[in-house]
Amino acid sequence: MTMKFPFSEGTLGRKLEAGTGMSVDCLTCKRKATLDVAELVKRFGPDQPCPHWDLLKIIYCHECRTAGRDDRNLQFTNHAMTPDQRKGGWTPLS
């Protein structure tokens, strides 16, 4: 894979292409989850924007929604992967 600069991951497809990961933290109930970018691309398409405000439209905390609390009080974190991690089929710990 060759990197093109300036580097931008504005969509889920570009994030998948770059081989980077993402996690989400619910700031209301303190739950954490590692997101499967490939699965998100299958579900929402490669052109789905992935900045914070766009992800809030499609991702929510199931526990908080069930309990009637604010289910969109989320924080997203991007995770870079080293070349060795990309080769070895590395998956982040949840």
Buried (B, 14 or more C-beta within 10 A) or exposed (E): EEEEEEEEBEBBBBBBBBBBBBBBBBEBBEBEBBBBBEEBBEEBEBEBBBEEEBBBEEBBBEEBEEEEEBBBBBEBEEEEBEEEBEEEEEEEEE
